[in-house]
Amino acid sequence: MAQPKIALIGGGQIGGTLALLAGLKELGNVVLFDIVEGLPQGKTLDLAQGGAVEGYNAHLSGTNSYEGIAGADVVIVTAGVPRKPGMSRDDLLSINLKVMAAVGEGIKTYAPNAFVICITNPLDAMVWALRQFANHPAEKIVGMAGVLDSARFRHFLSEEFKVSKEDVTAFVLGGHGDTMVPMPRFSTVAGIPLPELVKMGWTTQEKLDQIIQRTRDGGAEIVGLLKTGSAFYAPASSAIQMAESYLKDQKRVLPVAAYVDGPYGIKDLYVGVPAVIGENGVERIVELQLTAEEKAALDKSAGAVQGLIEACKKMDPRL
Ligand code: TXD
């Protein structure tokens, strides 16, 4: 049977890691695209040789031409520039918006049926713009941020409680940025919500607040340490989980940046919400009953995303 085709647009730190994970997990054949000549060809040749040792048989190839992504089932976009220390995600806006215009054109021409996962920052605005440029159906294009943000939250919680990360679930709503909304009520250890764990004496509210802040700053903490780029291993794992749910019709309930037009009172925005990802892409957006405080935090976050989208519209008359 024909293997699914996975096109990775952007062959940098995340793109290379995505190719490795797609190979190790036998998700399909991989085409890595980048504008830098030799980079995607070199990385995929290296990875293909690793297949002889690791035992994966996926076909991996690199290209500098959009024709190479023709007929892709999944497209994962990391093209653009990452943050440098001191730079906010929003500083990236003008550079990466131009990149999204080119990538959108490529997807429209060569991969109109693909499930598209955008990772490029500032995430929520870039996925909104990419959808416009690609003229792609809303349920077939999402942004990756919530899986990563909740993975960070789960990691810090598992360290605090000294329990397996597997038994920690965590929910994060809203935009990927300083206004993200971690949701303690819907985050649990083996089904026990965090507020209960505070009552049970497993942690204190103060400690929990610190963990929430560290989660919000999770990306910046890594940028500060690396100095020459941003996180890439966990972001790649997160996007691969989303791609796998689509390709295998797993119907995982994952926090993703989805097109929201109605739920949560939000109109025409990409923002982080829990969603069911299956063979049709976003099959359902889960609308939680929020408290007034949670709703206010989500509205603030959605407002920040809206502001970035307005800035994009001013920069590019096609939007
Ligand atoms: O949670 C999240 N969404 C994120 C997002 C978590 C971590 C990092 N996040 C963002 O992903 C980050 O801020 C960047 O915007 C992207 C990609 O991060 P990565 O670390 O992979 O960046 P690299 O290593 O600089 O790779 C980017 C590649 C590089 O090889 C460029 O040559 C290429 O993108 N590039 C392009 N490819 C195709 N087409 C165009 N126009 C282009 N411009 C640059």
Residues whose N, C-alpha, C, O or C-beta is under 5 A from the ligand:
A	BS01	TXD	G10 G11 G12 Q13 I14 G15 F33 D34 I35 V36 T78 A79 G80 V81 P82 R83 V99 A102 I119 T120 N121 L123 M144 A145 L148 S230 A231 F232 P235
